[in-house]
Amino acid sequence: MKHEITSYNTKRTLADSLKKAMQIKPFSKISVSEIIRDCGLNRKTFYYHFEDIYALLKWMFEEEALEVVKQFNLLVDYEDAIVFVMDYVEKNDYLKSCAYDSVCREQMKDFFSTNFTNVVTSVINQAESNLNKSIPPDFKKYVAKFYTEALSAMLLDLVSRKDSYDREKAVKYLTSIIRTALTSMQYAEINFNE
C-alpha cells in the first residue's frame, strides 16, 4: 500500500510539472528533461512510471477525469453540469497548450468525451423520468454520443480561442438545445416503436 501511495505521489508530481510547463509553452515543445528538472526527480524515475511524455499526458487526463466525475456526481441539473465543465476549462490554462498539438488535442477530446458522456447520459435519464417516458436504449445511446461529440468539439473550440466568448450566452444556448432535443425525444419514441 505504501509503495502505491508513493508511486501515485510521484506520478502526480510529474503531472504537476507537466501542467506548469504547458502554461508557458506548447505541449509539443516540452521535454522530459524540463519536467524532471522542475520537480527534482531523475530520468530513471520518470521512465519507471511512464513510457514517454505522451503516457504522462494520458495518465494526467485520466486522473483529471476521475476528479471531474467525482465532483460531477454532486450535480443534479444539466445546466450546472455545463457550467461546471466550462469552469474547469477556464481554471485549467494548461489545456490551451493542448489545443494546437494533435496528439494532445486527441487526448483532450477523449477527456471531454468521457466526462460529457456521463453528463449527457444523466441528462437523458432525467428527461426520461420527467417526461414519464421510456426511450429505447439504442436511441438513448445514439443521442448521448451525438451530444457528447458536439459538446466536446465546442469545448475544444472554446479552449483554442484567443478571443473572448460570451459565457452566459453559450450556457443558455447549450441548455436550450439540450432541453429542446430531450423534449422531442418523446416523439422519437413513438416513431421508433411503430
trRosetta pair geometry for C-beta under 8 A, 3 or more apart (Angstrom, degrees):
i j d omega theta_ij theta_ji phi_ij phi_ji
1 4 5.7 -54 -153 33 34 113
1 5 6.6 32 152 -17 66 104
2 5 5.8 -54 -151 36 33 111
2 6 6.3 32 152 -17 66 107
3 6 5.7 -56 -147 39 31 111
3 7 6.1 33 154 -21 66 108
4 7 5.6 -53 -144 37 29 113
4 8 6.3 31 155 -20 63 106
5 8 5.7 -53 -147 36 30 111
5 9 6.3 29 154 -18 64 107
6 9 5.7 -56 -147 37 29 111
6 10 6.4 32 153 -21 64 105
7 10 5.8 -54 -150 34 30 112
7 11 6.5 29 153 -16 64 106
7 49 6.8 162 -163 -108 86 108
8 11 5.8 -57 -151 38 32 111
8 12 6.2 33 152 -21 66 107
9 12 5.5 -52 -144 37 32 114
9 13 6.4 38 153 -23 64 103
10 13 5.6 -51 -151 32 31 114
10 14 6.6 30 152 -16 64 104
10 41 7.0 102 -155 -105 96 150
10 45 6.5 -120 -167 174 133 113
10 49 6.0 -161 112 -64 116 151
11 14 5.7 -55 -150 37 33 111
11 15 6.2 33 151 -19 66 107
11 49 5.4 -167 -84 -176 87 141
11 50 7.7 122 -122 -45 91 105
11 56 7.8 -169 -155 -132 80 80
11 59 6.2 -89 -173 142 124 144
11 63 8.0 160 127 -53 118 148
12 15 5.6 -54 -145 38 31 113
12 16 6.3 35 153 -22 65 104
12 63 7.6 -178 -98 -172 81 166
13 16 5.8 -51 -148 33 29 112
13 17 6.6 29 153 -16 61 105
13 39 4.8 123 156 -163 100 139
13 41 6.9 117 111 -32 129 130
14 17 5.8 -56 -153 36 32 111
14 18 6.5 35 149 -21 65 104
14 35 6.0 46 -156 164 78 122
14 36 7.8 -9 -117 -83 93 63
14 39 6.2 -119 -89 27 46 165
14 41 6.9 -52 -77 35 91 150
14 46 6.4 134 -118 -117 136 82
14 49 6.8 174 3 84 156 145
14 50 7.1 -164 132 -4 159 134
14 56 5.8 -102 134 -139 119 127
15 18 5.5 -51 -148 34 34 114
15 19 6.4 38 152 -21 66 102
15 56 6.4 -170 -86 179 69 93
15 59 6.8 -117 -80 99 120 99
15 60 4.2 157 -138 -101 114 103
15 63 6.9 -25 -128 46 173 146
16 19 5.6 -49 -149 34 33 113
16 20 6.4 36 151 -22 63 104
16 39 7.1 113 74 -93 95 122
17 20 5.5 -50 -148 34 33 114
17 21 6.4 33 153 -17 65 104
17 34 7.9 170 158 125 109 73
17 35 4.6 115 116 -155 124 71
17 36 7.7 116 124 -61 165 21
17 38 4.2 146 -145 89 113 125
17 39 4.2 -91 -54 -40 139 110
18 21 5.8 -56 -150 38 32 110
18 22 6.2 32 152 -22 66 108
18 30 6.9 100 -141 149 74 156
18 35 5.6 4 -71 -115 73 121
18 53 7.4 152 -116 -158 124 91
18 56 5.8 165 -58 134 154 125
18 57 6.8 -152 170 -82 152 69
18 60 6.3 -112 75 -62 139 156
18 94 7.9 88 122 -166 71 144
19 22 5.6 -58 -146 36 30 112
19 23 6.8 38 153 -30 62 99
19 60 7.3 177 -55 -161 95 143
19 92 7.8 -76 -149 -158 118 93
19 94 4.4 -84 -154 -67 73 165
20 23 6.0 -50 -162 19 32 114
20 24 7.7 1 153 2 59 104
20 38 6.3 178 77 179 135 152
20 94 7.8 -38 -43 -89 16 125
21 24 6.5 -78 -163 45 37 94
21 25 6.3 -42 169 46 76 99
21 30 4.7 100 136 -122 136 127
21 34 5.6 98 -111 128 141 127
21 35 6.5 -76 -17 -82 147 73
21 38 6.8 -135 -54 -28 102 158
22 25 7.2 -91 -123 66 27 57
22 26 8.0 8 -139 -162 67 17
22 27 5.8 10 -114 -81 102 77
22 30 6.8 -46 -71 -46 67 150
22 94 3.8 69 94 -156 120 94
22 95 8.0 65 141 -41 133 20
22 97 3.9 -152 -171 43 86 155
22 98 7.2 10 -161 -41 133 79
23 93 5.3 60 -123 101 93 114
23 94 5.2 -58 -61 -83 74 75
23 97 7.1 -95 -67 -34 21 128
25 29 4.8 -93 157 80 121 124
25 30 6.2 148 89 -64 113 84
25 97 6.8 57 100 -129 35 126
26 29 4.9 83 66 7 84 106
26 30 7.7 -145 99 -20 47 86
26 97 5.4 169 -127 -161 38 85
26 100 5.8 -69 -126 77 121 117
26 101 5.9 141 177 -52 102 113
27 30 5.8 -54 -157 16 39 115
27 57 7.1 55 -156 -101 132 141
27 97 5.1 123 -39 139 79 105
27 98 5.7 49 -28 -93 138 58
27 101 4.4 -104 57 18 111 162
27 103 7.8 -133 113 73 134 92
27 104 4.2 103 55 -61 165 155
28 101 4.6 177 -35 -117 100 121
28 103 8.0 118 -84 36 92 104
28 104 7.4 -120 -47 -9 76 124
30 34 5.7 -110 -160 62 74 138
30 35 6.9 69 166 -49 109 97
30 53 6.7 165 100 -162 98 149
31 34 4.9 106 59 0 77 97
31 35 7.3 -142 100 -2 47 86
31 53 7.5 -118 -153 -63 26 146
32 35 5.6 -57 -153 37 37 113
32 36 6.2 26 156 -12 72 108
32 43 6.6 75 135 -126 122 86
32 46 5.7 130 -167 142 112 161
32 52 7.6 -97 -66 -156 123 57
32 53 5.8 -134 -69 -63 81 102
33 36 6.3 -61 -143 42 27 102
33 37 6.0 29 158 -21 64 112
33 43 7.6 -15 -92 -86 63 105
34 37 5.8 -58 -145 37 26 112
34 38 6.3 27 157 -22 63 108
35 38 5.9 -59 -153 32 27 110
35 39 6.6 -7 163 8 64 109
35 46 6.9 105 95 -112 119 135
35 53 7.3 166 -17 -114 147 102
35 56 7.5 36 -154 143 167 173
36 39 6.4 -70 -140 51 30 90
36 40 7.8 -115 172 54 58 7
36 41 5.0 -97 -144 77 82 77
36 42 6.2 56 -174 -146 133 12
36 43 5.9 -81 -40 -73 174 53
36 45 7.4 136 -126 62 114 102
36 46 5.4 -82 -74 -44 116 130
37 40 7.8 28 -177 -69 25 37
41 45 4.5 -103 175 77 113 142
41 46 6.4 131 112 -51 121 81
42 45 5.1 102 59 5 70 102
42 46 7.4 -128 106 -5 41 88
43 46 5.5 -52 -153 32 37 114
43 47 6.3 21 157 -7 70 108
44 47 6.1 -63 -146 46 29 101
44 48 6.2 41 151 -32 64 104
45 48 5.5 -48 -147 25 31 118
45 49 6.9 12 159 -4 62 107
46 49 6.5 -79 -164 44 28 97
46 50 6.2 -48 172 48 69 99
46 56 7.9 -34 -162 -68 94 133
47 50 6.8 -80 -115 70 31 59
47 51 7.4 45 -146 -128 71 22
49 56 7.9 64 110 -92 104 90
50 53 7.5 79 132 -85 137 22
50 55 4.2 168 -162 92 92 114
50 56 4.5 6 -131 -60 168 82
50 59 6.8 -111 -98 -1 113 139
51 54 7.9 -36 81 64 97 85
51 55 4.4 107 40 -25 87 152
52 55 5.4 108 51 5 59 99
52 56 7.5 -112 108 -1 40 90
53 56 5.4 -49 -154 34 40 116
53 57 6.4 46 147 -22 67 102
54 57 5.4 -47 -148 34 36 116
54 58 6.3 40 151 -21 66 102
54 103 5.9 -56 -120 153 120 139
54 107 7.8 -170 -162 -55 80 140
55 58 5.6 -49 -146 36 33 113
55 59 6.3 35 153 -19 64 105
56 59 5.8 -55 -148 37 30 111
56 60 6.2 34 152 -24 64 107
57 60 5.6 -55 -148 33 29 115
57 61 6.5 24 156 -14 64 105
57 103 7.8 96 81 126 156 102
57 104 6.2 -96 -167 -113 152 81
57 107 5.5 79 136 108 110 177
58 61 6.0 -57 -150 38 29 107
58 62 6.4 30 152 -20 64 108
58 107 5.8 -121 -93 -128 64 126
59 62 5.6 -56 -148 37 31 113
59 63 6.3 31 154 -18 66 106
60 63 5.9 -57 -151 37 29 110
60 64 6.3 29 151 -19 64 107
61 64 5.4 -51 -144 37 34 114
61 65 6.2 41 153 -26 65 102
61 107 5.2 -179 -13 161 160 103
61 108 6.9 -137 -113 -90 137 45
61 110 7.0 82 136 83 145 100
61 111 4.3 -103 -169 -79 114 123
62 65 5.6 -50 -150 30 31 115
62 66 6.8 35 151 -21 62 100
63 66 5.7 -49 -154 29 35 113
63 67 6.7 32 150 -15 64 104
64 67 5.7 -57 -154 38 35 112
64 68 6.2 35 151 -20 68 107
64 92 8.0 58 -142 -114 140 163
64 111 6.5 12 83 -150 117 128
65 68 5.6 -53 -145 37 32 112
65 69 6.2 31 156 -19 66 106
65 111 5.6 -140 -69 -144 105 76
65 114 5.0 0 -144 99 138 139
65 115 5.9 -141 -138 -59 83 95
66 69 5.9 -56 -147 37 28 109
66 70 6.4 31 154 -21 63 105
67 70 5.7 -53 -150 33 31 113
67 71 6.5 21 156 -10 65 108
68 71 6.0 -62 -151 43 30 105
68 72 5.8 32 153 -25 67 111
68 85 7.6 55 -160 -104 127 76
68 88 6.3 31 -111 -116 113 160
68 115 5.0 -27 116 -115 140 132
69 72 5.4 -52 -138 36 30 115
69 73 6.5 42 158 -32 62 98
69 114 8.0 -66 -60 137 117 99
69 115 6.5 -137 -67 -117 78 79
69 118 6.0 102 -122 5 96 173
70 73 6.1 -49 -159 18 27 113
71 74 6.1 -53 -173 23 44 112
71 75 7.7 41 138 -22 66 101
71 84 7.0 -180 123 -170 112 131
72 75 5.5 -52 -163 22 52 115
72 81 6.2 54 -147 -129 100 95
72 84 6.4 147 -101 116 77 153
72 115 7.0 159 -40 -162 155 95
72 118 6.3 99 110 110 148 130
72 119 6.6 -93 -162 -77 139 86
75 80 4.6 -169 -154 109 114 119
75 81 5.1 146 120 -74 150 76
75 84 6.0 -98 -66 -30 152 152
76 80 6.8 50 52 39 58 143
77 80 4.3 92 70 3 92 106
77 81 7.1 -156 99 -9 50 84
78 81 5.0 -46 -148 32 44 119
78 82 6.5 46 153 -21 69 97
78 119 6.7 107 -137 177 85 91
78 122 7.5 172 -85 95 92 92
78 123 4.1 52 -89 -103 138 115
78 126 7.0 -160 -36 49 107 147
78 175 6.8 148 102 -121 98 87
78 178 6.1 -123 129 121 147 154
79 82 5.8 -50 -151 33 34 110
79 83 6.4 34 150 -15 65 106
79 171 6.5 75 -159 176 88 105
79 175 4.6 16 -95 -100 94 139
80 83 5.7 -56 -148 40 32 111
80 84 6.0 41 151 -28 66 106
81 84 5.4 -50 -147 32 30 118
81 85 6.6 26 156 -16 63 102
81 119 4.5 152 160 -138 140 112
81 122 7.7 153 -73 72 159 124
81 123 7.3 -122 41 -60 150 109
82 85 6.0 -55 -150 36 31 106
82 86 6.4 30 152 -16 65 108
82 119 7.5 118 -65 -178 60 145
82 151 7.8 -115 -117 -142 94 129
82 171 5.6 144 112 -132 124 82
82 174 5.3 158 -143 105 153 141
82 175 6.4 -133 19 -62 153 88
83 86 5.7 -57 -147 40 32 112
83 87 6.2 37 152 -23 66 105
83 171 5.8 28 -76 -119 83 136
84 87 5.7 -53 -150 33 28 113
84 88 6.5 32 150 -22 62 104
85 88 5.4 -49 -151 31 35 117
85 89 6.6 36 151 -20 65 102
85 112 7.7 86 -167 -137 128 86
85 115 6.6 146 -109 125 117 132
85 116 7.1 38 -103 -79 161 88
85 119 7.1 -44 -40 -62 134 158
85 151 8.0 47 99 164 161 120
85 155 6.7 -67 146 -102 118 138
86 89 5.7 -52 -149 34 34 111
86 90 6.3 29 154 -15 66 108
86 155 7.8 -137 -92 -114 62 96
86 158 7.4 -80 -127 160 85 163
86 167 6.4 130 165 -150 145 106
86 170 7.3 135 -106 101 145 128
86 171 6.9 -86 -7 -75 157 100
87 90 5.9 -60 -147 41 30 108
87 91 6.0 25 158 -18 67 112
88 91 6.0 -61 -144 38 25 107
88 92 6.2 -1 165 1 63 117
89 92 6.5 -75 -143 47 22 95
89 95 6.1 -88 -147 66 69 160
89 155 5.9 -150 -81 -161 149 101
89 158 6.2 48 141 107 156 123
89 159 5.8 -112 -165 -78 115 94
92 95 5.0 70 111 -17 101 108
93 96 5.8 -31 -175 8 60 114
94 97 5.8 -39 -172 20 54 116
94 98 7.5 56 138 -19 68 99
95 98 5.5 -52 -164 28 49 117
95 99 7.1 64 144 -40 70 92
95 108 6.3 115 -151 -128 93 133
95 159 5.0 -85 128 -143 111 132
96 99 5.6 -34 -160 2 42 120
96 159 5.7 -158 -92 176 56 83
96 160 7.2 142 -143 -98 67 38
97 100 7.4 -75 -175 35 36 94
97 101 7.2 6 147 0 69 119
97 104 7.2 -59 116 148 78 160
98 101 6.0 -81 -148 46 42 100
98 104 3.8 -136 -138 143 81 113
98 105 5.7 151 156 -76 83 51
98 107 7.1 -101 -151 66 132 98
98 108 4.6 121 135 -42 145 138
98 159 7.3 -15 68 144 96 143
99 105 6.2 70 -142 -99 25 101
99 108 7.5 -54 -77 57 53 165
99 156 6.7 147 -124 -171 88 74
99 159 4.9 -173 -75 115 122 101
99 160 3.5 172 -177 -88 139 88
100 105 7.4 161 25 -57 9 118
100 160 7.0 131 -55 -129 72 105
101 104 3.9 47 85 27 113 117
101 105 6.0 173 78 -21 52 87
102 105 5.6 -53 -138 35 25 114
102 106 6.5 29 159 -22 61 104
103 106 5.8 -53 -154 32 31 112
103 107 6.7 30 149 -17 63 104
104 107 5.7 -53 -152 35 35 112
104 108 6.3 34 150 -19 67 106
105 108 5.6 -54 -147 38 32 112
105 109 6.3 38 151 -24 65 103
105 156 6.8 71 -161 -147 95 123
106 109 5.6 -48 -147 32 32 114
106 110 6.6 34 151 -18 62 102
107 110 5.7 -52 -153 35 33 112
107 111 6.4 38 147 -23 64 105
108 111 5.3 -49 -149 33 35 118
108 112 6.4 33 154 -15 67 102
108 156 6.6 124 113 -104 117 94
108 159 7.3 -103 166 62 149 169
109 112 5.9 -53 -148 39 31 107
109 113 6.1 32 153 -21 65 109
109 152 5.6 80 -154 165 71 125
109 156 6.2 0 -88 -71 84 135
110 113 5.6 -55 -143 38 29 113
110 114 6.2 35 157 -24 65 104
111 114 6.0 -53 -150 30 25 111
111 115 6.7 12 157 -7 60 109
112 115 6.0 -66 -151 44 31 104
112 116 5.8 16 161 -10 70 115
112 151 7.3 -156 163 114 112 84
112 152 4.0 137 110 -127 121 87
112 155 5.1 178 -131 70 145 142
112 156 6.9 -121 5 -48 160 86
113 116 6.1 -62 -135 45 25 101
113 117 6.1 38 161 -33 64 102
113 148 5.5 73 -146 159 71 112
113 149 7.1 18 -111 -86 105 53
113 152 4.9 -1 -69 -81 71 152
114 117 6.1 -51 -154 20 23 113
114 118 7.5 17 151 -10 56 101
115 118 6.1 -57 -165 33 37 108
115 119 6.6 34 144 -17 69 108
116 119 4.9 -49 -143 39 47 116
116 120 5.7 42 159 -17 77 105
116 147 7.5 -140 157 121 115 81
116 148 4.5 149 107 -135 108 76
116 151 4.8 177 -146 86 152 130
116 152 5.8 -141 24 -58 147 86
116 155 8.0 -162 -52 -7 135 140
117 120 6.2 -56 -140 42 25 104
117 121 6.0 25 160 -18 62 113
117 144 6.2 65 -148 161 69 111
117 145 7.7 11 -113 -92 96 53
117 148 4.9 22 -78 -110 64 146
118 121 6.0 -57 -140 39 24 109
118 122 6.3 20 162 -15 62 109
119 122 6.3 -68 -155 38 23 104
119 123 6.3 23 152 -20 64 110
119 151 7.7 -96 79 103 134 167
120 123 5.5 -54 -147 35 33 114
120 124 6.3 34 154 -20 67 104
120 143 7.7 -162 164 124 117 77
120 144 4.7 142 115 -143 117 73
120 147 4.6 158 -128 89 138 121
120 148 5.2 -114 10 -62 149 82
120 151 7.2 -171 -60 10 118 142
120 178 7.9 -135 -123 -129 80 122
121 124 5.7 -52 -148 35 32 111
121 125 6.4 32 153 -18 64 106
121 140 7.7 72 -132 160 76 102
121 144 4.9 30 -76 -126 74 139
122 125 5.5 -51 -146 38 35 113
122 126 6.2 40 152 -23 66 104
123 126 5.6 -53 -148 35 30 113
123 127 6.4 30 152 -18 64 105
123 178 6.2 -39 163 177 150 131
123 182 6.8 -110 146 -79 96 142
124 127 5.7 -53 -146 37 31 110
124 128 6.2 38 152 -24 64 106
124 135 6.9 -89 175 53 106 155
124 140 5.5 134 151 -152 145 93
124 143 6.2 130 -103 96 136 123
124 144 5.9 -81 -12 -73 148 95
124 182 6.7 -156 -111 -116 56 106
124 185 7.6 127 -144 -83 88 169
125 128 5.5 -51 -147 33 31 117
125 129 6.5 30 153 -17 63 105
126 129 5.8 -57 -153 37 30 110
126 130 6.2 28 151 -18 66 109
127 130 5.5 -54 -142 39 33 111
127 131 5.9 20 161 -9 68 111
127 182 3.7 -111 -124 -178 161 127
127 183 7.5 -113 -157 -60 122 44
127 185 6.5 89 126 36 132 139
128 131 6.2 -62 -142 45 22 102
128 133 5.8 -108 -151 74 63 76
128 134 6.8 58 -167 -111 112 31
128 135 5.3 -102 -103 2 114 106
128 140 7.6 -3 -64 -107 137 125
128 185 7.6 -66 -82 109 73 143
129 132 7.3 19 -180 -75 33 45
131 182 7.8 -162 -32 152 131 88
131 183 7.5 160 -85 -126 127 49
131 185 7.3 -178 18 75 168 101
131 186 5.2 -144 -179 -72 143 118
133 185 7.2 162 92 110 145 97
133 186 5.0 -156 -62 -112 164 87
133 189 5.7 -171 175 4 124 165
134 189 6.9 126 80 -144 54 142
135 139 5.8 -116 170 85 94 112
135 140 4.8 115 110 -68 117 100
135 143 7.9 -47 166 19 145 142
135 185 5.5 -23 -101 165 129 123
135 188 7.4 31 -135 86 98 109
135 189 5.5 -107 -110 -81 58 111
136 139 4.4 76 70 13 95 108
136 140 6.7 -164 90 -12 45 88
136 189 6.7 159 -13 -123 84 75
136 192 5.2 -109 -3 126 141 151
136 193 7.5 178 -53 -63 117 83
137 140 5.4 -54 -142 36 32 115
137 141 6.3 33 158 -20 66 105
138 141 5.7 -50 -147 35 31 113
138 142 6.4 35 151 -21 63 106
139 142 5.5 -53 -147 36 34 114
139 143 6.2 32 155 -17 67 105
139 185 7.7 143 135 -150 123 99
139 188 6.2 164 -177 140 148 125
139 189 7.6 -170 70 -88 158 62
139 192 5.9 -89 -49 -74 144 162
140 143 6.0 -55 -146 38 27 108
140 144 6.3 29 154 -20 63 108
141 144 5.7 -55 -147 36 29 113
141 145 6.4 28 155 -17 63 106
142 145 5.9 -57 -151 37 29 109
142 146 6.3 31 152 -22 64 108
143 146 5.5 -52 -146 34 32 116
143 147 6.4 20 161 -8 66 107
143 181 7.1 159 -158 155 118 121
143 185 7.0 -1 -88 -102 168 119
144 147 6.3 -61 -146 43 26 101
144 148 5.9 30 156 -24 64 113
145 148 5.6 -56 -141 37 28 114
145 149 6.3 27 161 -18 64 106
146 149 6.3 -62 -155 35 23 106
146 150 6.5 18 153 -15 62 111
147 150 5.5 -55 -143 40 36 112
147 151 5.9 30 161 -15 70 108
147 178 6.7 75 -141 -107 142 93
147 181 7.3 168 -76 92 124 162
148 151 6.1 -58 -143 41 25 105
148 152 6.1 27 157 -20 62 111
149 152 5.8 -56 -144 37 27 113
149 153 6.3 28 157 -19 63 107
150 153 5.9 -57 -151 35 28 110
150 154 6.5 26 152 -18 63 107
151 154 5.6 -53 -147 37 34 113
151 155 6.3 34 154 -19 66 104
151 174 7.1 76 -110 -143 99 124
152 155 5.8 -55 -148 36 31 109
152 156 6.4 33 153 -19 64 104
153 156 5.7 -52 -149 35 32 112
153 157 6.4 34 152 -19 64 105
154 157 5.6 -54 -151 37 33 113
154 158 6.3 38 149 -24 65 105
154 170 7.9 155 169 -162 126 113
154 174 7.5 171 109 -91 167 118
155 158 5.3 -49 -146 34 35 117
155 159 6.4 37 154 -20 66 102
156 159 5.8 -52 -148 35 31 111
156 160 6.3 17 157 -10 65 112
157 160 6.0 -65 -144 44 28 103
157 161 6.5 45 154 -43 64 99
158 161 6.0 -43 -154 7 29 116
158 165 6.4 -81 -129 18 86 158
158 170 7.6 79 -98 -152 127 161
161 164 7.8 134 131 -91 125 8
161 165 6.2 63 95 -39 167 113
165 170 6.1 41 143 -44 119 134
166 169 3.8 29 113 22 119 118
166 170 6.3 156 90 -21 65 85
167 170 5.6 -55 -147 34 31 113
167 171 6.5 29 157 -17 66 103
168 171 6.0 -54 -151 35 29 108
168 172 6.4 29 150 -19 63 109
169 172 5.5 -55 -147 38 33 114
169 173 6.2 33 155 -20 67 106
170 173 5.9 -54 -146 37 28 110
170 174 6.3 25 157 -16 64 109
171 174 5.9 -57 -145 40 28 109
171 175 6.2 21 161 -13 65 110
172 175 6.2 -61 -145 41 24 104
172 176 6.1 25 157 -21 62 113
173 176 5.7 -60 -147 37 26 112
173 177 6.3 26 158 -19 65 107
174 177 5.9 -55 -148 35 29 110
174 178 6.3 23 157 -14 64 108
175 178 5.8 -56 -144 41 32 109
175 179 5.9 35 157 -22 67 109
176 179 5.8 -54 -142 37 27 112
176 180 6.2 26 158 -18 63 108
177 180 6.0 -57 -148 37 26 109
177 181 6.3 23 157 -16 63 110
178 181 5.8 -59 -147 39 29 110
178 182 6.1 25 158 -18 66 110
179 182 6.0 -60 -146 38 26 108
179 183 6.3 27 156 -20 63 108
180 183 5.9 -56 -149 35 28 111
180 184 6.4 20 156 -14 63 110
181 184 5.9 -63 -150 40 30 107
181 185 7.0 50 147 -44 62 92
182 185 5.5 -30 -159 -2 39 120
183 186 7.0 -40 175 8 44 105
184 187 5.5 -46 -171 33 64 112
184 188 6.6 70 134 -24 76 99
185 188 5.0 -51 -149 34 45 117
185 189 6.5 54 152 -28 71 95
186 189 5.8 -44 -156 24 34 115
186 190 7.2 35 147 -17 60 99
187 190 5.6 -49 -157 31 41 113
187 191 6.6 38 148 -15 69 105
188 191 5.7 -57 -150 40 36 110
188 192 6.1 31 155 -19 69 108
189 192 5.9 -58 -145 38 29 108
189 193 6.2 17 160 -12 65 114
190 193 6.2 -68 -147 41 25 103
190 194 6.7 35 155 -36 62 103
191 194 6.0 -49 -152 14 31 115
